[in-house]
Amino acid sequence: MLQLPQLAMEIEKSKVVARGLDELLPLHAAEAQTADEGYPLERATAEAANDGTGTDVETDVLEIPGEVSQALESWDRILANVERKLIPKQFTRAATEVLRFASPEEMPDLWQHLVDRLHAMGEGYGLSVGVMQTLMAAATVAPPDHPPSNAARAGASEFTGVLPKVGVDITSTKPLELTYFDECGAYTKKRWILKGIIALGETSAWIAPPGAGKSALLTEIAVHCAAQVDWRGHRAKVGYGVVVLALERGDLFKRRLRVYHERDKLKGLPIAVADAIIDLIDPNSVDIIVSTVRAAERQFGREVGLIIVDTYAKGIAANGGDEDKARDQNRAAANLRRVHAQLKVHIALVGHTGKDENRGARGSNAHVGDVDVMVQIRGKVTKVAQVIKGNDQPERTVARFKLEAFELGRDDDGEPVTTAIVTTEFAQEKNDIGAAYIGAKKLASKPNLQAALDALHKCMAESAALRPAGAQLPAGVTGVTMKAWRSRLEESSIINPKGNPREQFRRIHVTLKKEGFIDICEDFVWPVT
């Protein structure tokens, strides 16, 4: 494989005329020497070259799969329509998707082609080489330490090895993602699923003695999150899919969900149950969980926001782990943090208290230290769920409830098949959840409008705008600018930039306002709840 200094001499000696090398000719020998001699030129792109004997040697032509070209074109369109400040974030997403099509070990030519195309794309939108290398490193577990093969395009003096000479670490180690001082304000607002209790990016623990109703309560929470219906005084901010990892008694979870289907006439809720044991101490559990959630999202047609693990102790003990050992607790917790790094979800862990309920969760207190919120359920007949630990919220009661038996049918002997679910006796919301869900599903027959409304909620969760000065708005209203919402729609390809994006956006917001789903004041838009 030719190095850059050798390549310069070969060009002069053999007069090779090759497509794609014309940009390398201005690279003088002195300049080439300043580049890292270990920098490889992965592949000459010439269709034919002279081997010095007068014989034309045909080179391989790299075939680009259609799905790769489509992905690159799609992201190019998205980057062309986003605000400038969002380009780095969207470029990282583009790199994450595109670089999955190849690996530097198994498909080096295609990998190099993708790196080149991404460099060209980022360069076209004003990203420097150093920034692109950092973003691409963040997009893949195996950092793309290849520079573009036609590196001289950016100027030889810009490269030492694979990155710019000055101020850039040239090691291949993937840097940690950094949030700088002026960017920390973006993290002041939580992204709630159920306001005040279930937030994206957090882990909660729900503990109680056996049979105290913790799984039944989490089933109710799952239904409300999926149906986007307020839960016991906690506003349902955005509807998300739910995946239940039933590490034990999966059939019981399914029976409870069946009750909501029959009692409340609910259909099509984006909830799925995985009835299998997962070794949470094993690093491979991260890939298992992530791939399971991705499969559910494809089926749901929406993002999963809540993962329920029932029970957490079973996941630690699956392959001989001990919940009394901080080492095993911390290894499982670290793997769940890796899940958080790949998925924007809330993880709810169902667990047990010890023999003395007053001492909280069973096992090592490393578990208590890791979770963001811990809720303990106490009581014989009337159950009380209380926050006993919260990183940024006070200890308080979040729910009071009772359990009731619901008959699902009869077995072969004519005996009733029953399961225990949570009653609505103490619920603040007196509306029927089935009716509320039907109201939330008005747009089900208009998926584009539903997607636009979901995008508005997500846009608000990430960056709500200030209320217009002097505007007469209802108390407590939060929203975003029309420009921010439209950018989100274009970014999500809900609006097609190839068509008439202005007219598409007008139809969306006019229809949603007419049907009572949003309201608009000047350039400020908010959902009507």
GIHU-V639175 format. One record per residue. RES is the residue in three letters. PSI is psi as a letter, one per 20 degrees, with the letter a starting at -180 (999 if undefined). NEAR is the number of other C-alpha atoms within 12 Angstrom. D_LAST is the distance of its C-alpha to the last C-alpha in Angstrom with 2 decimals. Layout:
res:RES psi:PSI near:NEAR d_last:D_LAST
res:RES psi:PSI near:NEAR d_last:D_LAST
This chain:
res:MET psi:p near:14 d_last:63.52
res:LEU psi:p near:19 d_last:64.32
res:GLN psi:r near:23 d_last:63.41
res:LEU psi:g near:37 d_last:62.75
res:PRO psi:g near:29 d_last:66.22
res:GLN psi:h near:22 d_last:67.90
res:LEU psi:h near:30 d_last:65.84
res:ALA psi:g near:28 d_last:67.01
res:MET psi:h near:22 d_last:70.62
res:GLU psi:h near:22 d_last:70.21
res:ILE psi:g near:28 d_last:68.83
res:GLU psi:h near:18 d_last:71.84
res:LYS psi:g near:14 d_last:74.34
res:SER psi:i near:18 d_last:73.38
res:LYS psi:l near:19 d_last:71.72
res:VAL psi:p near:29 d_last:68.75
res:VAL psi:o near:24 d_last:66.66
res:ALA psi:p near:24 d_last:63.29
res:ARG psi:p near:19 d_last:60.01
res:GLY psi:i near:22 d_last:57.51
res:LEU psi:i near:29 d_last:60.32
res:ASP psi:h near:21 d_last:61.01
res:GLU psi:i near:20 d_last:58.46
res:LEU psi:i near:32 d_last:60.37
res:LEU psi:h near:30 d_last:63.71
res:PRO psi:i near:21 d_last:63.10
res:LEU psi:o near:30 d_last:62.69
res:HIS psi:q near:24 d_last:66.05
res:ALA psi:h near:21 d_last:67.76
res:ALA psi:h near:15 d_last:67.30
res:GLU psi:h near:23 d_last:63.58
res:ALA psi:h near:31 d_last:63.41
res:GLN psi:h near:24 d_last:65.19
res:THR psi:h near:23 d_last:62.43
res:ALA psi:q near:30 d_last:59.94
res:ASP psi:p near:26 d_last:59.77
res:GLU psi:i near:21 d_last:62.56
res:GLY psi:i near:21 d_last:60.47
res:TYR psi:o near:30 d_last:57.91
res:PRO psi:q near:27 d_last:58.21
res:LEU psi:o near:34 d_last:58.01
res:GLU psi:h near:28 d_last:56.49
res:ARG psi:p near:29 d_last:57.71
res:ALA psi:p near:33 d_last:59.65
res:THR psi:j near:25 d_last:57.96
res:ALA psi:q near:21 d_last:61.19
res:GLU psi:h near:20 d_last:62.00
res:ALA psi:q near:20 d_last:65.66
res:ALA psi:q near:25 d_last:67.73
res:ASN psi:p near:21 d_last:71.45
res:ASP psi:j near:18 d_last:72.64
res:GLY psi:i near:14 d_last:75.73
res:THR psi:j near:9 d_last:78.07
res:GLY psi:i near:12 d_last:77.17
res:THR psi:p near:10 d_last:75.03
res:ASP psi:p near:16 d_last:71.54
res:VAL psi:p near:16 d_last:69.13
res:GLU psi:p near:15 d_last:65.93
res:THR psi:r near:17 d_last:62.85
res:ASP psi:q near:14 d_last:59.91
res:VAL psi:p near:16 d_last:57.11
res:LEU psi:p near:19 d_last:53.71
res:GLU psi:p near:13 d_last:51.57
res:ILE psi:o near:21 d_last:47.87
res:PRO psi:q near:16 d_last:45.68
res:GLY psi:h near:11 d_last:43.45
res:GLU psi:h near:15 d_last:40.27
res:VAL psi:g near:26 d_last:41.25
res:SER psi:g near:20 d_last:41.74
res:GLN psi:g near:17 d_last:38.45
res:ALA psi:g near:26 d_last:36.59
res:LEU psi:g near:34 d_last:38.40
res:GLU psi:h near:20 d_last:37.76
res:SER psi:g near:28 d_last:34.05
res:TRP psi:h near:35 d_last:33.69
res:ASP psi:g near:32 d_last:35.91
res:ARG psi:g near:27 d_last:33.53
res:ILE psi:g near:34 d_last:30.52
res:LEU psi:h near:38 d_last:32.48
res:ALA psi:i near:25 d_last:33.54
res:ASN psi:j near:30 d_last:30.03
res:VAL psi:r near:29 d_last:28.42
res:GLU psi:q near:21 d_last:28.67
res:ARG psi:h near:18 d_last:31.95
res:LYS psi:i near:17 d_last:30.52
res:LEU psi:i near:21 d_last:28.80
res:ILE psi:g near:33 d_last:32.07
res:PRO psi:g near:30 d_last:33.44
res:LYS psi:g near:27 d_last:30.36
res:GLN psi:h near:37 d_last:30.34
res:PHE psi:h near:45 d_last:34.13
res:THR psi:g near:31 d_last:33.94
res:ARG psi:g near:31 d_last:31.62
res:ALA psi:g near:39 d_last:34.07
res:ALA psi:h near:42 d_last:37.00
res:THR psi:g near:30 d_last:35.42
res:GLU psi:g near:24 d_last:35.04
res:VAL psi:g near:36 d_last:38.30
res:LEU psi:i near:36 d_last:40.57
res:ARG psi:i near:27 d_last:39.76
res:PHE psi:i near:30 d_last:41.97
res:ALA psi:r near:26 d_last:45.13
res:SER psi:q near:24 d_last:46.80
res:PRO psi:h near:24 d_last:49.62
res:GLU psi:g near:12 d_last:51.84
res:GLU psi:h near:12 d_last:51.55
res:MET psi:m near:19 d_last:50.78
res:PRO psi:h near:23 d_last:52.01
res:ASP psi:g near:28 d_last:52.50
res:LEU psi:h near:29 d_last:49.02
res:TRP psi:g near:34 d_last:47.58
res:GLN psi:h near:36 d_last:49.53
res:HIS psi:g near:38 d_last:48.42
res:LEU psi:g near:38 d_last:44.74
res:VAL psi:g near:44 d_last:45.36
res:ASP psi:g near:35 d_last:47.17
res:ARG psi:g near:32 d_last:44.46
res:LEU psi:g near:44 d_last:41.76
res:HIS psi:g near:39 d_last:44.05
res:ALA psi:g near:27 d_last:44.58
res:MET psi:g near:33 d_last:40.89
res:GLY psi:h near:36 d_last:40.01
res:GLU psi:h near:25 d_last:43.03
res:GLY psi:h near:19 d_last:41.84
res:TYR psi:k near:29 d_last:38.63
res:GLY psi:j near:20 d_last:40.48
res:LEU psi:p near:29 d_last:40.40
res:SER psi:r near:24 d_last:43.63
res:VAL psi:g near:38 d_last:45.60
res:GLY psi:g near:31 d_last:45.03
res:VAL psi:g near:26 d_last:41.26
res:MET psi:g near:42 d_last:41.27
res:GLN psi:g near:41 d_last:43.48
res:THR psi:g near:39 d_last:41.21
res:LEU psi:h near:36 d_last:38.06
res:MET psi:h near:42 d_last:39.95
res:ALA psi:h near:32 d_last:41.28
res:ALA psi:i near:32 d_last:37.78
res:ALA psi:i near:34 d_last:36.85
res:THR psi:q near:30 d_last:39.51
res:VAL psi:h near:23 d_last:41.24
res:ALA psi:o near:22 d_last:44.56
res:PRO psi:p near:31 d_last:44.43
res:PRO psi:n near:40 d_last:45.53
res:ASP psi:j near:36 d_last:48.53
res:HIS psi:p near:39 d_last:49.95
res:PRO psi:r near:45 d_last:50.04
res:PRO psi:q near:39 d_last:49.99
res:SER psi:h near:39 d_last:53.37
res:ASN psi:m near:36 d_last:54.17
res:ALA psi:h near:40 d_last:53.67
res:ALA psi:i near:29 d_last:55.96
res:ARG psi:h near:25 d_last:53.37
res:ALA psi:i near:27 d_last:51.81
res:GLY psi:p near:24 d_last:55.26
res:ALA psi:h near:33 d_last:57.52
res:SER psi:i near:24 d_last:57.33
res:GLU psi:i near:26 d_last:53.61
res:PHE psi:p near:37 d_last:54.28
res:THR psi:o near:31 d_last:55.98
res:GLY psi:d near:34 d_last:55.51
res:VAL psi:i near:38 d_last:51.94
res:LEU psi:r near:34 d_last:50.29
res:PRO psi:q near:29 d_last:51.21
res:LYS psi:g near:21 d_last:54.18
res:VAL psi:p near:15 d_last:52.86
res:GLY psi:j near:12 d_last:50.10
res:VAL psi:p near:22 d_last:48.91
res:ASP psi:p near:21 d_last:49.67
res:ILE psi:j near:25 d_last:51.61
res:THR psi:r near:20 d_last:51.36
res:SER psi:j near:22 d_last:49.59
res:THR psi:p near:17 d_last:47.60
res:LYS psi:p near:22 d_last:43.87
res:PRO psi:q near:21 d_last:42.52
res:LEU psi:q near:13 d_last:39.69
res:GLU psi:p near:14 d_last:36.44
res:LEU psi:q near:13 d_last:36.27
res:THR psi:p near:11 d_last:33.51
res:TYR psi:r near:10 d_last:35.16
res:PHE psi:g near:9 d_last:34.73
res:ASP psi:i near:9 d_last:32.84
res:GLU psi:i near:11 d_last:30.35
res:CYS psi:h near:11 d_last:29.39
res:GLY psi:h near:14 d_last:26.59
res:ALA psi:i near:18 d_last:24.47
res:TYR psi:j near:18 d_last:24.48
res:THR psi:h near:13 d_last:23.32
res:LYS psi:p near:20 d_last:19.66
res:LYS psi:q near:26 d_last:19.04
res:ARG psi:n near:31 d_last:17.12
res:TRP psi:q near:33 d_last:15.14
res:ILE psi:g near:41 d_last:14.46
res:LEU psi:o near:35 d_last:13.92
res:LYS psi:p near:26 d_last:13.69
res:GLY psi:i near:30 d_last:17.05
res:ILE psi:g near:46 d_last:18.97
res:ILE psi:o near:43 d_last:18.72
res:ALA psi:q near:34 d_last:19.08
res:LEU psi:q near:37 d_last:20.58
res:GLY psi:j near:31 d_last:24.25
res:GLU psi:r near:37 d_last:24.96
res:THR psi:p near:40 d_last:27.04
res:SER psi:q near:40 d_last:26.64
res:ALA psi:p near:47 d_last:29.27
res:TRP psi:o near:50 d_last:28.83
res:ILE psi:q near:45 d_last:32.23
res:ALA psi:r near:38 d_last:33.93
res:PRO psi:r near:28 d_last:37.22
res:PRO psi:p near:22 d_last:37.69
res:GLY psi:j near:23 d_last:36.02
res:ALA psi:i near:33 d_last:33.70
res:GLY psi:j near:40 d_last:30.47
res:LYS psi:g near:43 d_last:29.30
res:SER psi:h near:45 d_last:29.04
res:ALA psi:g near:38 d_last:27.38
res:LEU psi:g near:43 d_last:24.69
res:LEU psi:h near:43 d_last:24.16
res:THR psi:g near:44 d_last:23.96
res:GLU psi:g near:39 d_last:21.05
res:ILE psi:g near:42 d_last:19.32
res:ALA psi:g near:44 d_last:20.19
res:VAL psi:g near:46 d_last:18.67
res:HIS psi:h near:43 d_last:15.27
res:CYS psi:g near:45 d_last:15.35
res:ALA psi:h near:42 d_last:16.47
res:ALA psi:i near:39 d_last:14.09
res:GLN psi:l near:39 d_last:11.01
res:VAL psi:p near:38 d_last:10.53
res:ASP psi:q near:37 d_last:10.46
res:TRP psi:o near:39 d_last:14.18
res:ARG psi:l near:33 d_last:16.05
res:GLY psi:i near:21 d_last:13.99
res:HIS psi:o near:26 d_last:13.16
res:ARG psi:p near:26 d_last:9.62
res:ALA psi:o near:34 d_last:9.77
res:LYS psi:g near:39 d_last:9.35
res:VAL psi:q near:41 d_last:11.13
res:GLY psi:p near:40 d_last:12.94
res:TYR psi:q near:44 d_last:16.65
res:GLY psi:q near:40 d_last:19.92
res:VAL psi:p near:44 d_last:22.00
res:VAL psi:p near:43 d_last:25.80
res:VAL psi:o near:47 d_last:27.79
res:LEU psi:n near:43 d_last:31.28
res:ALA psi:n near:33 d_last:33.03
res:LEU psi:i near:31 d_last:36.30
res:GLU psi:q near:28 d_last:37.44
res:ARG psi:l near:22 d_last:36.77
res:GLY psi:h near:25 d_last:34.60
res:ASP psi:h near:19 d_last:35.30
res:LEU psi:g near:26 d_last:33.81
res:PHE psi:g near:38 d_last:30.49
res:LYS psi:h near:28 d_last:30.58
res:ARG psi:h near:27 d_last:31.40
res:ARG psi:g near:36 d_last:28.46
res:LEU psi:h near:41 d_last:26.09
res:ARG psi:h near:32 d_last:27.96
res:VAL psi:g near:33 d_last:27.08
res:TYR psi:h near:37 d_last:23.34
res:HIS psi:g near:22 d_last:24.44
res:GLU psi:g near:17 d_last:26.62
res:ARG psi:g near:20 d_last:24.94
res:ASP psi:j near:24 d_last:21.33
res:LYS psi:k near:19 d_last:22.34
res:LEU psi:p near:28 d_last:20.54
res:LYS psi:q near:23 d_last:21.99
res:GLY psi:j near:23 d_last:21.83
res:LEU psi:p near:37 d_last:19.99
res:PRO psi:m near:33 d_last:20.95
res:ILE psi:p near:43 d_last:23.12
res:ALA psi:q near:35 d_last:26.84
res:VAL psi:p near:34 d_last:29.61
res:ALA psi:o near:30 d_last:32.71
res:ASP psi:n near:23 d_last:35.48
res:ALA psi:q near:24 d_last:38.00
res:ILE psi:p near:28 d_last:39.52
res:ILE psi:p near:34 d_last:38.91
res:ASP psi:o near:35 d_last:41.24
res:LEU psi:i near:42 d_last:38.88
res:ILE psi:h near:33 d_last:41.93
res:ASP psi:p near:28 d_last:43.00
res:PRO psi:h near:21 d_last:41.68
res:ASN psi:i near:18 d_last:41.42
res:SER psi:h near:30 d_last:38.50
res:VAL psi:g near:28 d_last:36.33
res:ASP psi:h near:23 d_last:37.11
res:ILE psi:g near:24 d_last:36.70
res:ILE psi:g near:37 d_last:33.18
res:VAL psi:g near:29 d_last:32.08
res:SER psi:h near:20 d_last:33.65
res:THR psi:g near:28 d_last:32.14
res:VAL psi:g near:40 d_last:28.61
res:ARG psi:h near:28 d_last:29.36
res:ALA psi:g near:22 d_last:30.65
res:ALA psi:g near:30 d_last:27.49
res:GLU psi:h near:24 d_last:25.37
res:ARG psi:h near:16 d_last:27.68
res:GLN psi:g near:20 d_last:27.24
res:PHE psi:h near:23 d_last:23.44
res:GLY psi:k near:24 d_last:23.01
res:ARG psi:r near:26 d_last:20.53
res:GLU psi:q near:33 d_last:21.07
res:VAL psi:p near:40 d_last:21.85
res:GLY psi:i near:43 d_last:20.14
res:LEU psi:p near:46 d_last:21.73
res:ILE psi:p near:50 d_last:25.44
res:ILE psi:p near:48 d_last:26.82
res:VAL psi:o near:45 d_last:30.58
res:ASP psi:o near:41 d_last:32.22
res:THR psi:q near:38 d_last:34.60
res:TYR psi:g near:45 d_last:35.19
res:ALA psi:h near:40 d_last:38.74
res:LYS psi:h near:31 d_last:39.65
res:GLY psi:h near:36 d_last:38.80
res:ILE psi:h near:39 d_last:41.13
res:ALA psi:i near:26 d_last:43.88
res:ALA psi:h near:24 d_last:43.75
res:ASN psi:k near:19 d_last:46.81
res:GLY psi:j near:17 d_last:48.47
res:GLY psi:r near:26 d_last:46.15
res:ASP psi:o near:26 d_last:46.14
res:GLU psi:i near:35 d_last:43.02
res:ASP psi:i near:21 d_last:45.42
res:LYS psi:p near:21 d_last:46.40
res:ALA psi:h near:24 d_last:44.42
res:ARG psi:g near:20 d_last:45.70
res:ASP psi:h near:31 d_last:44.09
res:GLN psi:g near:35 d_last:40.81
res:ASN psi:h near:29 d_last:40.66
res:ARG psi:g near:28 d_last:41.54
res:ALA psi:g near:39 d_last:38.73
res:ALA psi:h near:39 d_last:36.28
res:ALA psi:h near:26 d_last:37.55
res:ASN psi:h near:31 d_last:36.93
res:LEU psi:h near:44 d_last:33.31
res:ARG psi:h near:29 d_last:33.00
res:ARG psi:h near:27 d_last:34.43
res:VAL psi:g near:32 d_last:31.76
res:HIS psi:h near:26 d_last:29.15
res:ALA psi:h near:22 d_last:31.12
res:GLN psi:h near:25 d_last:30.65
res:LEU psi:p near:28 d_last:27.19
res:LYS psi:n near:30 d_last:23.87
res:VAL psi:r near:36 d_last:23.16
res:HIS psi:p near:43 d_last:22.95
res:ILE psi:o near:45 d_last:26.09
res:ALA psi:p near:43 d_last:26.16
res:LEU psi:p near:45 d_last:29.77
res:VAL psi:p near:44 d_last:30.91
res:GLY psi:a near:41 d_last:34.15
res:HIS psi:q near:36 d_last:36.62
res:THR psi:r near:32 d_last:37.94
res:GLY psi:a near:21 d_last:41.69
res:LYS psi:h near:14 d_last:44.17
res:ASP psi:o near:14 d_last:43.30
res:GLU psi:h near:19 d_last:39.54
res:ASN psi:i near:16 d_last:39.76
res:ARG psi:j near:19 d_last:40.69
res:GLY psi:b near:30 d_last:37.39
res:ALA psi:q near:36 d_last:37.19
res:ARG psi:q near:33 d_last:40.29
res:GLY psi:a near:30 d_last:42.27
res:SER psi:q near:24 d_last:42.62
res:ASN psi:j near:23 d_last:40.47
res:ALA psi:h near:22 d_last:39.87
res:HIS psi:g near:41 d_last:36.85
res:VAL psi:g near:34 d_last:35.43
res:GLY psi:h near:21 d_last:36.09
res:ASP psi:h near:28 d_last:34.33
res:VAL psi:q near:35 d_last:30.90
res:ASP psi:h near:32 d_last:28.08
res:VAL psi:p near:36 d_last:26.91
res:MET psi:p near:43 d_last:29.01
res:VAL psi:p near:41 d_last:27.82
res:GLN psi:p near:43 d_last:30.61
res:ILE psi:p near:43 d_last:30.45
res:ARG psi:r near:33 d_last:33.04
res:GLY psi:q near:22 d_last:34.08
res:LYS psi:f near:17 d_last:36.03
res:VAL psi:g near:17 d_last:34.16
res:THR psi:o near:20 d_last:31.06
res:LYS psi:q near:30 d_last:29.82
res:VAL psi:p near:29 d_last:28.33
res:ALA psi:o near:31 d_last:26.68
res:GLN psi:p near:30 d_last:27.32
res:VAL psi:o near:30 d_last:26.96
res:ILE psi:i near:31 d_last:30.65
res:LYS psi:p near:29 d_last:30.42
res:GLY psi:p near:26 d_last:27.80
res:ASN psi:h near:19 d_last:28.73
res:ASP psi:k near:19 d_last:26.29
res:GLN psi:q near:19 d_last:24.82
res:PRO psi:r near:18 d_last:26.65
res:GLU psi:p near:19 d_last:28.02
res:ARG psi:r near:21 d_last:25.91
res:THR psi:p near:24 d_last:24.92
res:VAL psi:h near:34 d_last:21.83
res:ALA psi:q near:35 d_last:22.36
res:ARG psi:p near:30 d_last:24.83
res:PHE psi:r near:32 d_last:25.61
res:LYS psi:r near:28 d_last:28.43
res:LEU psi:q near:29 d_last:29.70
res:GLU psi:q near:22 d_last:30.65
res:ALA psi:p near:19 d_last:32.81
res:PHE psi:p near:23 d_last:31.61
res:GLU psi:p near:21 d_last:34.31
res:LEU psi:i near:24 d_last:33.89
res:GLY psi:a near:17 d_last:37.25
res:ARG psi:q near:12 d_last:40.96
res:ASP psi:a near:11 d_last:43.22
res:ASP psi:h near:8 d_last:46.66
res:ASP psi:j near:8 d_last:48.26
res:GLY psi:j near:8 d_last:45.91
res:GLU psi:q near:11 d_last:44.29
res:PRO psi:q near:14 d_last:40.52
res:VAL psi:o near:20 d_last:38.37
res:THR psi:r near:19 d_last:35.74
res:THR psi:q near:27 d_last:33.29
res:ALA psi:p near:31 d_last:31.46
res:ILE psi:r near:37 d_last:27.69
res:VAL psi:p near:35 d_last:25.41
res:THR psi:r near:28 d_last:24.80
res:THR psi:j near:23 d_last:21.57
res:GLU psi:g near:19 d_last:23.72
res:PHE psi:j near:20 d_last:22.39
res:ALA psi:p near:22 d_last:18.76
res:GLN psi:h near:18 d_last:16.41
res:GLU psi:o near:19 d_last:14.01
res:LYS psi:i near:18 d_last:16.14
res:ASN psi:q near:19 d_last:14.30
res:ASP psi:p near:22 d_last:16.28
res:ILE psi:h near:32 d_last:15.23
res:GLY psi:g near:27 d_last:16.84
res:ALA psi:h near:20 d_last:14.88
res:ALA psi:h near:25 d_last:11.51
res:TYR psi:h near:31 d_last:12.99
res:ILE psi:h near:22 d_last:14.29
res:GLY psi:h near:21 d_last:10.97
res:ALA psi:i near:32 d_last:9.98
res:LYS psi:j near:27 d_last:13.49
res:LYS psi:h near:19 d_last:13.51
res:LEU psi:j near:23 d_last:14.56
res:ALA psi:h near:19 d_last:17.19
res:SER psi:i near:11 d_last:19.92
res:LYS psi:m near:15 d_last:18.97
res:PRO psi:h near:18 d_last:19.24
res:ASN psi:g near:26 d_last:19.57
res:LEU psi:h near:31 d_last:16.21
res:GLN psi:g near:29 d_last:14.60
res:ALA psi:h near:31 d_last:16.70
res:ALA psi:g near:37 d_last:15.67
res:LEU psi:g near:43 d_last:11.91
res:ASP psi:g near:35 d_last:13.11
res:ALA psi:h near:38 d_last:15.41
res:LEU psi:g near:44 d_last:12.90
res:HIS psi:g near:37 d_last:11.26
res:LYS psi:h near:34 d_last:14.90
res:CYS psi:g near:33 d_last:16.06
res:MET psi:g near:33 d_last:13.76
res:ALA psi:h near:31 d_last:14.97
res:GLU psi:h near:25 d_last:18.49
res:SER psi:m near:24 d_last:18.72
res:ALA psi:q near:30 d_last:16.10
res:ALA psi:r near:26 d_last:17.76
res:LEU psi:q near:20 d_last:18.83
res:ARG psi:q near:24 d_last:17.26
res:PRO psi:p near:19 d_last:19.69
res:ALA psi:p near:12 d_last:22.41
res:GLY psi:i near:9 d_last:22.52
res:ALA psi:q near:15 d_last:19.31
res:GLN psi:n near:14 d_last:17.53
res:LEU psi:q near:21 d_last:13.95
res:PRO psi:q near:16 d_last:11.56
res:ALA psi:p near:8 d_last:12.62
res:GLY psi:j near:13 d_last:11.45
res:VAL psi:p near:25 d_last:9.88
res:THR psi:q near:30 d_last:11.25
res:GLY psi:a near:35 d_last:12.03
res:VAL psi:r near:35 d_last:15.25
res:THR psi:q near:27 d_last:17.99
res:MET psi:h near:30 d_last:18.34
res:LYS psi:g near:25 d_last:21.59
res:ALA psi:g near:31 d_last:20.25
res:TRP psi:g near:42 d_last:17.73
res:ARG psi:g near:37 d_last:20.63
res:SER psi:g near:35 d_last:22.92
res:ARG psi:h near:36 d_last:20.75
res:LEU psi:g near:37 d_last:20.75
res:GLU psi:g near:34 d_last:24.50
res:GLU psi:h near:34 d_last:25.09
res:SER psi:j near:29 d_last:23.48
res:SER psi:k near:28 d_last:25.51
res:ILE psi:h near:29 d_last:22.55
res:ILE psi:p near:32 d_last:24.27
res:ASN psi:o near:24 d_last:28.00
res:PRO psi:i near:27 d_last:30.01
res:LYS psi:h near:18 d_last:33.03
res:GLY psi:c near:14 d_last:31.53
res:ASN psi:n near:13 d_last:29.96
res:PRO psi:h near:21 d_last:27.05
res:ARG psi:g near:20 d_last:26.27
res:GLU psi:h near:16 d_last:26.05
res:GLN psi:g near:24 d_last:24.05
res:PHE psi:g near:30 d_last:21.41
res:ARG psi:g near:22 d_last:21.47
res:ARG psi:h near:19 d_last:20.96
res:ILE psi:g near:33 d_last:17.99
res:HIS psi:h near:35 d_last:15.99
res:VAL psi:g near:20 d_last:17.29
res:THR psi:g near:23 d_last:16.34
res:LEU psi:h near:30 d_last:12.74
res:LYS psi:g near:21 d_last:12.36
res:LYS psi:h near:15 d_last:14.44
res:GLU psi:j near:18 d_last:12.48
res:GLY psi:j near:20 d_last:9.20
res:PHE psi:h near:29 d_last:7.59
res:ILE psi:r near:31 d_last:8.47
res:ASP psi:q near:30 d_last:10.28
res:ILE psi:p near:31 d_last:13.66
res:CYS psi:o near:24 d_last:16.13
res:GLU psi:d near:18 d_last:19.54
res:ASP psi:j near:22 d_last:19.36
res:PHE psi:p near:31 d_last:16.00
res:VAL psi:q near:36 d_last:12.89
res:TRP psi:q near:40 d_last:9.34
res:PRO psi:q near:35 d_last:6.25
res:VAL psi:p near:24 d_last:3.81
res:THR psi:999 near:23 d_last:0.00
